[in-house]
């Protein structure tokens, strides 16, 4: 069995290294630039309006949908604020050097516009199921939005995306999360991975059987709480090493274009490695352009598609620009990137070094373990919803419960499998969603512009 897994892992790595990684680079950043220009950098100008919408200013009980704007945001955020913020950033720095953080920023900044665009499209082309719940996402705007442009190929593209979403739900939103959780529990408390796996699987199943409303109820309480714990702890470390932050920021910018020379325990990286790992981990962190978040935002109660799009642009800002940057700076200013093993141990070491300044020793592992448990658990339950909507699209509503049981089984698999093969699988399946989605978004860019103008004219604001 181990030989078979190694063979599969080699094939996956070859795809990631020679195909997927370059396709993502060729599409993601140019598409983000294109939408940012066409929408006059709405990702900067409309942040204030987005906050007003999330606060409930425009909520309407008569609007059709499953959840309000805030719960749609927290459900989508709970799927993105996960191991990417703790383990993914550490892996990006380990493999690409500090300069990878710059490309994480670029991915996050452009991702705000991408997220707005794809969520606006998801709202416009959503549909209602027989039980009154909503289904939406790229598979629907591919099939119905592109039908007049590319005919039967619109359905083909939608089928590819929906199939990839199910695969990605098992990898990105599932195994990568449970793997990091069980790894953290073993590192901090020596709890066997199979024990953690059984416990996580049971808890996940208890939540996801309740559908989007139960998931939204859990995440709306869990996301603010878990983000506060991690941000406060990380801030403490950055305060302790405040004097090194300017040099860390300078290193991030300069190394982004030159690569990083070997130093300490770091083996060095080239410019292209820095770029690829920054974009990969940035995409894994905020999922902008991947097409996952639109599935959650399609369920929001709203009269205007663009209103929910505005809400969604806050996700990359919170997830990538704020939380990922804090993790990265903590790892760099404490020099954990040079002398710590890859994975969660790097973030734990950074936290321990920072808290030692305040006379608090040995707490880093506990804080990271607890944060990972909350972050990853919320991601797992939210991604089950994404996969279930794709299952409805491909097979029908009756297939949802069988899918959820299979999904829970993969939670356990992720807990006991090795770190490398899980993350390699994650990088592969992300491209299977992202590439078709970006192609569809580019073809529907005029629809996004029209919906934007329509909404802000109704709000008496400049588009």
TORGU-329171 format. One record per residue (C-alpha): x, y, z; residue number from 1. Coordinates in pm, whole numbers, plus 50000, padded with zeros to 5 digits. Layout:
<rs>
+-------+-------+-------+-----+
!     u !     v !     w ! pos !
+-------+-------+-------+-----+
!     X !     Y !     Z ! NUM !
...
+-------+-------+-------+-----+
</rs>
This chain:
<rs>
+-------+-------+-------+-----+
!     u !     v !     w ! pos !
+-------+-------+-------+-----+
! 50000 ! 50000 ! 50000 !   1 !
! 50283 ! 50238 ! 50084 !   2 !
! 50442 ! 50181 ! 49740 !   3 !
! 50110 ! 50259 ! 49570 !   4 !
! 50072 ! 50582 ! 49769 !   5 !
! 50428 ! 50685 ! 49678 !   6 !
! 50358 ! 50621 ! 49310 !   7 !
! 50035 ! 50823 ! 49325 !   8 !
! 50215 ! 51100 ! 49512 !   9 !
! 50486 ! 51122 ! 49241 !  10 !
! 50223 ! 51160 ! 48967 !  11 !
! 50046 ! 51432 ! 49166 !  12 !
! 50375 ! 51616 ! 49228 !  13 !
! 50466 ! 51603 ! 48858 !  14 !
! 50130 ! 51757 ! 48769 !  15 !
! 50167 ! 52029 ! 49034 !  16 !
! 50527 ! 52110 ! 48936 !  17 !
! 50495 ! 52109 ! 48558 !  18 !
! 50128 ! 52174 ! 48475 !  19 !
! 49894 ! 52297 ! 48747 !  20 !
! 50123 ! 52550 ! 48911 !  21 !
! 50200 ! 52732 ! 48585 !  22 !
! 49838 ! 52727 ! 48465 !  23 !
! 49727 ! 52893 ! 48788 !  24 !
! 49998 ! 53160 ! 48752 !  25 !
! 49900 ! 53224 ! 48392 !  26 !
! 49532 ! 53274 ! 48480 !  27 !
! 49486 ! 53387 ! 48841 !  28 !
! 49692 ! 53707 ! 48859 !  29 !
! 49602 ! 53838 ! 48508 !  30 !
! 49231 ! 53769 ! 48573 !  31 !
! 49250 ! 53951 ! 48906 !  32 !
! 49415 ! 54251 ! 48738 !  33 !
! 49154 ! 54249 ! 48459 !  34 !
! 48858 ! 54256 ! 48701 !  35 !
! 49024 ! 54515 ! 48926 !  36 !
! 49066 ! 54752 ! 48631 !  37 !
! 48717 ! 54688 ! 48485 !  38 !
! 48558 ! 54752 ! 48826 !  39 !
! 48773 ! 55060 ! 48902 !  40 !
! 48941 ! 54896 ! 49202 !  41 !
! 48613 ! 54841 ! 49379 !  42 !
! 48807 ! 54625 ! 49628 !  43 !
! 48949 ! 54946 ! 49777 !  44 !
! 48663 ! 55193 ! 49722 !  45 !
! 48374 ! 54987 ! 49860 !  46 !
! 48514 ! 54837 ! 50182 !  47 !
! 48306 ! 55081 ! 50388 !  48 !
! 47989 ! 54984 ! 50202 !  49 !
! 48069 ! 54614 ! 50257 !  50 !
! 48094 ! 54669 ! 50634 !  51 !
! 47754 ! 54842 ! 50632 !  52 !
! 47596 ! 54546 ! 50451 !  53 !
! 47747 ! 54289 ! 50691 !  54 !
! 47630 ! 54493 ! 50990 !  55 !
! 47273 ! 54433 ! 50877 !  56 !
! 47189 ! 54781 ! 50749 !  57 !
! 47031 ! 54647 ! 50430 !  58 !
! 46889 ! 54317 ! 50562 !  59 !
! 46533 ! 54241 ! 50453 !  60 !
! 46310 ! 53964 ! 50585 !  61 !
! 46128 ! 53949 ! 50253 !  62 !
! 46445 ! 53876 ! 50054 !  63 !
! 46474 ! 53520 ! 49922 !  64 !
! 46753 ! 53295 ! 50049 !  65 !
! 46861 ! 53072 ! 50339 !  66 !
! 47079 ! 53297 ! 50559 !  67 !
! 47153 ! 53666 ! 50616 !  68 !
! 47465 ! 53846 ! 50491 !  69 !
! 47660 ! 53802 ! 50815 !  70 !
! 47599 ! 53426 ! 50831 !  71 !
! 47687 ! 53385 ! 50464 !  72 !
! 48012 ! 53570 ! 50531 !  73 !
! 48100 ! 53366 ! 50842 !  74 !
! 48017 ! 53040 ! 50664 !  75 !
! 48247 ! 53131 ! 50375 !  76 !
! 48511 ! 53272 ! 50613 !  77 !
! 48503 ! 52956 ! 50822 !  78 !
! 48592 ! 52764 ! 50507 !  79 !
! 48887 ! 52992 ! 50426 !  80 !
! 49020 ! 53082 ! 50774 !  81 !
! 49174 ! 52744 ! 50843 !  82 !
! 49501 ! 52560 ! 50826 !  83 !
! 49612 ! 52784 ! 50538 !  84 !
! 49655 ! 53067 ! 50788 !  85 !
! 49869 ! 52862 ! 51028 !  86 !
! 50023 ! 52569 ! 50840 !  87 !
! 49991 ! 52695 ! 50480 !  88 !
! 50179 ! 53020 ! 50546 !  89 !
! 50453 ! 52828 ! 50728 !  90 !
! 50488 ! 52589 ! 50433 !  91 !
! 50502 ! 52879 ! 50185 !  92 !
! 50790 ! 53039 ! 50378 !  93 !
! 50964 ! 52704 ! 50427 !  94 !
! 50953 ! 52624 ! 50053 !  95 !
! 50966 ! 52972 ! 49898 !  96 !
! 51134 ! 53189 ! 50160 !  97 !
! 51000 ! 53514 ! 50312 !  98 !
! 50941 ! 53657 ! 49964 !  99 !
! 50652 ! 53413 ! 49919 ! 100 !
! 50454 ! 53633 ! 50160 ! 101 !
! 50458 ! 53919 ! 49908 ! 102 !
! 50286 ! 53698 ! 49651 ! 103 !
! 50037 ! 53588 ! 49916 ! 104 !
! 49955 ! 53960 ! 49954 ! 105 !
! 49916 ! 54004 ! 49578 ! 106 !
! 49687 ! 53700 ! 49563 ! 107 !
! 49485 ! 53840 ! 49854 ! 108 !
! 49454 ! 54193 ! 49711 ! 109 !
! 49347 ! 54077 ! 49366 ! 110 !
! 49141 ! 53806 ! 49531 ! 111 !
! 48909 ! 54068 ! 49680 ! 112 !
! 48792 ! 54163 ! 49330 ! 113 !
! 48780 ! 53803 ! 49213 ! 114 !
! 48571 ! 53703 ! 49514 ! 115 !
! 48332 ! 53993 ! 49452 ! 116 !
! 48290 ! 53894 ! 49088 ! 117 !
! 48232 ! 53522 ! 49136 ! 118 !
! 47989 ! 53573 ! 49427 ! 119 !
! 47789 ! 53828 ! 49230 ! 120 !
! 47757 ! 53577 ! 48945 ! 121 !
! 47658 ! 53301 ! 49189 ! 122 !
! 47373 ! 53514 ! 49324 ! 123 !
! 47249 ! 53604 ! 48978 ! 124 !
! 47229 ! 53247 ! 48851 ! 125 !
! 47126 ! 53059 ! 49168 ! 126 !
! 46827 ! 52823 ! 49182 ! 127 !
! 46587 ! 52700 ! 49452 ! 128 !
! 46553 ! 52331 ! 49541 ! 129 !
! 46230 ! 52140 ! 49608 ! 130 !
! 46274 ! 52185 ! 49985 ! 131 !
! 46307 ! 52562 ! 49948 ! 132 !
! 46684 ! 52575 ! 50003 ! 133 !
! 46919 ! 52746 ! 49760 ! 134 !
! 47180 ! 52594 ! 49532 ! 135 !
! 47426 ! 52816 ! 49353 ! 136 !
! 47786 ! 52855 ! 49250 ! 137 !
! 48002 ! 52841 ! 48939 ! 138 !
! 47836 ! 52527 ! 48799 ! 139 !
! 47513 ! 52726 ! 48766 ! 140 !
! 47662 ! 53040 ! 48613 ! 141 !
! 47862 ! 52820 ! 48380 ! 142 !
! 47558 ! 52627 ! 48258 ! 143 !
! 47308 ! 52914 ! 48239 ! 144 !
! 47536 ! 53215 ! 48192 ! 145 !
! 47754 ! 53065 ! 47921 ! 146 !
! 47485 ! 52871 ! 47735 ! 147 !
! 47440 ! 53138 ! 47469 ! 148 !
! 47815 ! 53184 ! 47432 ! 149 !
! 47953 ! 52831 ! 47402 ! 150 !
! 47644 ! 52609 ! 47369 ! 151 !
! 47672 ! 52253 ! 47501 ! 152 !
! 48026 ! 52317 ! 47624 ! 153 !
! 47877 ! 52530 ! 47902 ! 154 !
! 47726 ! 52217 ! 48056 ! 155 !
! 48052 ! 52028 ! 48010 ! 156 !
! 48245 ! 52302 ! 48190 ! 157 !
! 47987 ! 52299 ! 48471 ! 158 !
! 48015 ! 51921 ! 48509 ! 159 !
! 48395 ! 51943 ! 48528 ! 160 !
! 48373 ! 52213 ! 48794 ! 161 !
! 48113 ! 52029 ! 49003 ! 162 !
! 48316 ! 51706 ! 48992 ! 163 !
! 48628 ! 51898 ! 49093 ! 164 !
! 48436 ! 52060 ! 49379 ! 165 !
! 48356 ! 51720 ! 49526 ! 166 !
! 48721 ! 51615 ! 49495 ! 167 !
! 48833 ! 51945 ! 49644 ! 168 !
! 48587 ! 51913 ! 49933 ! 169 !
! 48755 ! 51585 ! 50021 ! 170 !
! 49104 ! 51738 ! 49992 ! 171 !
! 49118 ! 52114 ! 50057 ! 172 !
! 48826 ! 52137 ! 50297 ! 173 !
! 48860 ! 51799 ! 50457 ! 174 !
! 49181 ! 51595 ! 50464 ! 175 !
! 49417 ! 51894 ! 50480 ! 176 !
! 49223 ! 52022 ! 50780 ! 177 !
! 49190 ! 51696 ! 50973 ! 178 !
! 49554 ! 51616 ! 50898 ! 179 !
! 49666 ! 51943 ! 51055 ! 180 !
! 49435 ! 51892 ! 51353 ! 181 !
! 49559 ! 51541 ! 51429 ! 182 !
! 49920 ! 51652 ! 51371 ! 183 !
! 49879 ! 51939 ! 51617 ! 184 !
! 49720 ! 51710 ! 51877 ! 185 !
! 50001 ! 51458 ! 51841 ! 186 !
! 50273 ! 51728 ! 51850 ! 187 !
! 50130 ! 51899 ! 52155 ! 188 !
! 49971 ! 51615 ! 52352 ! 189 !
! 50099 ! 51290 ! 52195 ! 190 !
! 49742 ! 51184 ! 52118 ! 191 !
! 49751 ! 50912 ! 51847 ! 192 !
! 49625 ! 51038 ! 51512 ! 193 !
! 49362 ! 50766 ! 51484 ! 194 !
! 49209 ! 50872 ! 51816 ! 195 !
! 49191 ! 51236 ! 51704 ! 196 !
! 49051 ! 51120 ! 51372 ! 197 !
! 48763 ! 50929 ! 51531 ! 198 !
! 48671 ! 51221 ! 51757 ! 199 !
! 48686 ! 51481 ! 51477 ! 200 !
! 48485 ! 51259 ! 51242 ! 201 !
! 48209 ! 51212 ! 51500 ! 202 !
! 48182 ! 51584 ! 51575 ! 203 !
! 48178 ! 51677 ! 51207 ! 204 !
! 47900 ! 51432 ! 51128 ! 205 !
! 47688 ! 51567 ! 51413 ! 206 !
! 47697 ! 51917 ! 51262 ! 207 !
! 47685 ! 51865 ! 50885 ! 208 !
! 47374 ! 51646 ! 50883 ! 209 !
! 47182 ! 51960 ! 50988 ! 210 !
! 47251 ! 52140 ! 50659 ! 211 !
! 47337 ! 52504 ! 50585 ! 212 !
! 47128 ! 52654 ! 50866 ! 213 !
! 47299 ! 52452 ! 51138 ! 214 !
! 47639 ! 52507 ! 50976 ! 215 !
! 47572 ! 52882 ! 50959 ! 216 !
! 47459 ! 52891 ! 51323 ! 217 !
! 47779 ! 52718 ! 51436 ! 218 !
! 48014 ! 52923 ! 51221 ! 219 !
! 47853 ! 53259 ! 51308 ! 220 !
! 47950 ! 53192 ! 51671 ! 221 !
! 48276 ! 53010 ! 51611 ! 222 !
! 48448 ! 53238 ! 51357 ! 223 !
! 48463 ! 53562 ! 51562 ! 224 !
! 48572 ! 53369 ! 51872 ! 225 !
! 48847 ! 53168 ! 51705 ! 226 !
! 48981 ! 53466 ! 51511 ! 227 !
! 49003 ! 53675 ! 51830 ! 228 !
! 49204 ! 53410 ! 52016 ! 229 !
! 49459 ! 53367 ! 51740 ! 230 !
! 49493 ! 53736 ! 51654 ! 231 !
! 49547 ! 53840 ! 52018 ! 232 !
! 49813 ! 53571 ! 52071 ! 233 !
! 49994 ! 53658 ! 51749 ! 234 !
! 49980 ! 54030 ! 51828 ! 235 !
! 50153 ! 53959 ! 52159 ! 236 !
! 50442 ! 53794 ! 51972 ! 237 !
! 50467 ! 54082 ! 51726 ! 238 !
! 50474 ! 54333 ! 52012 ! 239 !
! 50761 ! 54140 ! 52171 ! 240 !
! 50958 ! 54152 ! 51843 ! 241 !
! 50831 ! 54489 ! 51720 ! 242 !
! 51183 ! 54613 ! 51649 ! 243 !
! 51235 ! 54343 ! 51385 ! 244 !
! 50911 ! 54403 ! 51194 ! 245 !
! 51050 ! 54674 ! 50957 ! 246 !
! 51340 ! 54451 ! 50851 ! 247 !
! 51102 ! 54156 ! 50810 ! 248 !
! 50878 ! 54360 ! 50579 ! 249 !
! 51181 ! 54473 ! 50379 ! 250 !
! 51296 ! 54111 ! 50345 ! 251 !
! 50951 ! 54004 ! 50222 ! 252 !
! 50951 ! 54267 ! 49946 ! 253 !
! 51312 ! 54224 ! 49829 ! 254 !
! 51309 ! 53843 ! 49838 ! 255 !
! 50984 ! 53837 ! 49640 ! 256 !
! 51180 ! 53927 ! 49325 ! 257 !
! 51517 ! 53770 ! 49396 ! 258 !
! 51445 ! 53445 ! 49579 ! 259 !
! 51610 ! 53367 ! 49912 ! 260 !
! 51967 ! 53254 ! 49973 ! 261 !
! 52033 ! 52953 ! 50195 ! 262 !
! 52063 ! 53057 ! 50559 ! 263 !
! 52040 ! 52870 ! 50887 ! 264 !
! 51825 ! 52562 ! 50830 ! 265 !
! 51668 ! 52711 ! 50517 ! 266 !
! 51796 ! 52557 ! 50193 ! 267 !
! 51720 ! 52857 ! 49972 ! 268 !
! 51472 ! 52927 ! 49692 ! 269 !
! 51462 ! 53076 ! 49342 ! 270 !
! 51233 ! 53356 ! 49225 ! 271 !
! 50996 ! 53118 ! 49047 ! 272 !
! 50968 ! 52895 ! 49356 ! 273 !
! 50894 ! 53199 ! 49569 ! 274 !
! 50626 ! 53314 ! 49325 ! 275 !
! 50461 ! 52974 ! 49284 ! 276 !
! 50450 ! 52891 ! 49654 ! 277 !
! 50321 ! 53235 ! 49744 ! 278 !
! 50037 ! 53213 ! 49492 ! 279 !
! 49956 ! 52851 ! 49582 ! 280 !
! 49933 ! 52915 ! 49952 ! 281 !
! 49757 ! 53248 ! 49898 ! 282 !
! 49493 ! 53073 ! 49687 ! 283 !
! 49461 ! 52793 ! 49942 ! 284 !
! 49414 ! 53052 ! 50214 ! 285 !
! 49142 ! 53274 ! 50062 ! 286 !
! 49010 ! 53055 ! 49776 ! 287 !
! 48946 ! 53364 ! 49560 ! 288 !
! 48887 ! 53256 ! 49202 ! 289 !
! 48855 ! 52894 ! 49308 ! 290 !
! 48477 ! 52907 ! 49302 ! 291 !
! 48407 ! 52763 ! 49647 ! 292 !
! 48287 ! 53070 ! 49840 ! 293 !
! 48019 ! 53159 ! 49579 ! 294 !
! 47840 ! 52837 ! 49678 ! 295 !
! 47791 ! 52976 ! 50031 ! 296 !
! 47718 ! 53332 ! 49923 ! 297 !
! 47452 ! 53212 ! 49678 ! 298 !
! 47242 ! 53117 ! 49981 ! 299 !
! 47230 ! 53472 ! 50122 ! 300 !
! 46903 ! 53662 ! 50147 ! 301 !
! 46934 ! 53962 ! 49915 ! 302 !
! 46754 ! 54144 ! 49638 ! 303 !
! 47072 ! 54245 ! 49451 ! 304 !
! 47342 ! 53995 ! 49342 ! 305 !
! 47613 ! 54262 ! 49371 ! 306 !
! 47523 ! 54332 ! 49734 ! 307 !
! 47636 ! 53984 ! 49836 ! 308 !
! 47940 ! 54024 ! 49611 ! 309 !
! 48035 ! 54331 ! 49812 ! 310 !
! 48013 ! 54128 ! 50135 ! 311 !
! 48244 ! 53861 ! 49996 ! 312 !
! 48531 ! 54098 ! 49915 ! 313 !
! 48593 ! 54128 ! 50291 ! 314 !
! 48703 ! 53763 ! 50307 ! 315 !
! 49047 ! 53791 ! 50142 ! 316 !
! 49113 ! 54110 ! 50338 ! 317 !
! 49042 ! 53940 ! 50673 ! 318 !
! 49186 ! 53603 ! 50585 ! 319 !
! 49492 ! 53686 ! 50376 ! 320 !
! 49584 ! 54051 ! 50421 ! 321 !
! 49537 ! 54046 ! 50800 ! 322 !
! 49560 ! 53694 ! 50949 ! 323 !
! 49813 ! 53541 ! 50706 ! 324 !
! 50036 ! 53849 ! 50735 ! 325 !
! 50036 ! 53822 ! 51114 ! 326 !
! 50136 ! 53455 ! 51097 ! 327 !
! 50409 ! 53527 ! 50843 ! 328 !
! 50558 ! 53815 ! 51040 ! 329 !
! 50555 ! 53605 ! 51357 ! 330 !
! 50749 ! 53326 ! 51182 ! 331 !
! 51000 ! 53567 ! 51026 ! 332 !
! 51072 ! 53799 ! 51320 ! 333 !
! 51132 ! 53502 ! 51553 ! 334 !
! 51362 ! 53333 ! 51293 ! 335 !
! 51149 ! 53019 ! 51318 ! 336 !
! 51161 ! 52995 ! 50938 ! 337 !
! 51535 ! 52926 ! 50955 ! 338 !
! 51562 ! 52669 ! 51232 ! 339 !
! 51224 ! 52493 ! 51273 ! 340 !
! 51084 ! 52187 ! 51093 ! 341 !
! 50819 ! 52248 ! 50827 ! 342 !
! 50450 ! 52236 ! 50907 ! 343 !
! 50271 ! 52331 ! 51223 ! 344 !
! 50590 ! 52297 ! 51432 ! 345 !
! 50728 ! 52612 ! 51268 ! 346 !
! 50430 ! 52820 ! 51382 ! 347 !
! 50440 ! 52662 ! 51729 ! 348 !
! 50810 ! 52747 ! 51768 ! 349 !
! 50745 ! 53105 ! 51660 ! 350 !
! 50463 ! 53141 ! 51912 ! 351 !
! 50675 ! 52991 ! 52192 ! 352 !
! 50966 ! 53227 ! 52120 ! 353 !
! 50737 ! 53528 ! 52125 ! 354 !
! 50549 ! 53439 ! 52441 ! 355 !
! 50878 ! 53365 ! 52621 ! 356 !
! 50936 ! 53741 ! 52615 ! 357 !
! 50642 ! 53778 ! 52854 ! 358 !
! 50761 ! 53495 ! 53077 ! 359 !
! 50504 ! 53254 ! 52933 ! 360 !
! 50675 ! 52930 ! 52838 ! 361 !
! 50534 ! 52625 ! 52666 ! 362 !
! 50199 ! 52785 ! 52578 ! 363 !
! 50263 ! 52817 ! 52204 ! 364 !
! 50173 ! 52456 ! 52136 ! 365 !
! 49849 ! 52483 ! 52331 ! 366 !
! 49740 ! 52805 ! 52159 ! 367 !
! 49823 ! 52678 ! 51810 ! 368 !
! 49662 ! 52340 ! 51878 ! 369 !
! 49343 ! 52506 ! 52004 ! 370 !
! 49338 ! 52757 ! 51716 ! 371 !
! 49394 ! 52482 ! 51463 ! 372 !
! 49114 ! 52275 ! 51611 ! 373 !
! 48870 ! 52565 ! 51578 ! 374 !
! 48997 ! 52689 ! 51240 ! 375 !
! 49011 ! 52347 ! 51079 ! 376 !
! 48685 ! 52220 ! 51228 ! 377 !
! 48494 ! 52520 ! 51095 ! 378 !
! 48655 ! 52472 ! 50753 ! 379 !
! 48557 ! 52104 ! 50743 ! 380 !
! 48191 ! 52168 ! 50821 ! 381 !
! 48165 ! 52454 ! 50569 ! 382 !
! 48326 ! 52256 ! 50289 ! 383 !
! 48077 ! 51974 ! 50343 ! 384 !
! 47813 ! 52222 ! 50226 ! 385 !
! 48012 ! 52307 ! 49913 ! 386 !
! 48047 ! 51941 ! 49826 ! 387 !
! 47680 ! 51871 ! 49895 ! 388 !
! 47570 ! 52145 ! 49652 ! 389 !
! 47798 ! 51998 ! 49385 ! 390 !
! 47650 ! 51654 ! 49458 ! 391 !
! 47297 ! 51793 ! 49409 ! 392 !
! 47404 ! 51941 ! 49077 ! 393 !
! 47562 ! 51619 ! 48951 ! 394 !
! 47335 ! 51349 ! 49095 ! 395 !
! 47036 ! 51501 ! 49272 ! 396 !
! 46912 ! 51582 ! 49621 ! 397 !
! 46884 ! 51215 ! 49726 ! 398 !
! 47262 ! 51175 ! 49700 ! 399 !
! 47340 ! 51436 ! 49967 ! 400 !
! 47327 ! 51209 ! 50274 ! 401 !
! 47546 ! 50934 ! 50119 ! 402 !
! 47793 ! 51205 ! 50019 ! 403 !
! 47805 ! 51340 ! 50376 ! 404 !
! 47885 ! 50994 ! 50515 ! 405 !
! 48166 ! 50949 ! 50260 ! 406 !
! 48287 ! 51299 ! 50342 ! 407 !
! 48307 ! 51209 ! 50712 ! 408 !
! 48509 ! 50898 ! 50626 ! 409 !
! 48766 ! 51113 ! 50448 ! 410 !
! 48798 ! 51325 ! 50763 ! 411 !
! 48937 ! 51013 ! 50927 ! 412 !
! 49165 ! 50929 ! 50631 ! 413 !
! 49313 ! 51278 ! 50643 ! 414 !
! 49387 ! 51238 ! 51014 ! 415 !
! 49603 ! 50930 ! 50969 ! 416 !
! 49774 ! 50990 ! 50630 ! 417 !
! 50113 ! 51160 ! 50593 ! 418 !
! 50143 ! 51538 ! 50560 ! 419 !
! 50312 ! 51553 ! 50219 ! 420 !
! 50067 ! 51345 ! 50013 ! 421 !
! 49769 ! 51529 ! 50163 ! 422 !
! 49906 ! 51873 ! 50070 ! 423 !
! 50015 ! 51757 ! 49724 ! 424 !
! 49662 ! 51628 ! 49662 ! 425 !
! 49521 ! 51960 ! 49784 ! 426 !
! 49735 ! 52161 ! 49541 ! 427 !
! 49624 ! 51941 ! 49253 ! 428 !
! 49248 ! 51946 ! 49307 ! 429 !
! 49245 ! 52323 ! 49367 ! 430 !
! 49354 ! 52371 ! 49005 ! 431 !
! 49070 ! 52149 ! 48882 ! 432 !
! 48823 ! 52400 ! 49028 ! 433 !
! 49011 ! 52724 ! 48972 ! 434 !
! 49098 ! 52694 ! 48602 ! 435 !
! 48740 ! 52629 ! 48474 ! 436 !
! 48606 ! 52895 ! 48711 ! 437 !
! 48846 ! 53166 ! 48596 ! 438 !
! 48767 ! 53089 ! 48232 ! 439 !
! 48393 ! 53124 ! 48303 ! 440 !
! 48445 ! 53446 ! 48500 ! 441 !
! 48638 ! 53606 ! 48214 ! 442 !
! 48362 ! 53516 ! 47969 ! 443 !
! 48098 ! 53664 ! 48204 ! 444 !
! 48289 ! 53978 ! 48304 ! 445 !
! 48039 ! 54204 ! 48125 ! 446 !
! 47759 ! 54057 ! 48342 ! 447 !
! 47955 ! 54146 ! 48656 ! 448 !
! 47999 ! 54505 ! 48533 ! 449 !
! 47627 ! 54534 ! 48453 ! 450 !
! 47519 ! 54401 ! 48794 ! 451 !
! 47764 ! 54637 ! 48964 ! 452 !
! 47625 ! 54940 ! 48785 ! 453 !
! 47266 ! 54833 ! 48851 ! 454 !
! 47325 ! 54789 ! 49223 ! 455 !
! 47512 ! 55111 ! 49294 ! 456 !
! 47271 ! 55314 ! 49083 ! 457 !
! 46993 ! 55176 ! 49304 ! 458 !
! 47199 ! 55276 ! 49609 ! 459 !
! 47262 ! 55623 ! 49459 ! 460 !
! 47637 ! 55561 ! 49470 ! 461 !
! 47906 ! 55573 ! 49205 ! 462 !
! 47973 ! 55220 ! 49069 ! 463 !
+-------+-------+-------+-----+
</rs>
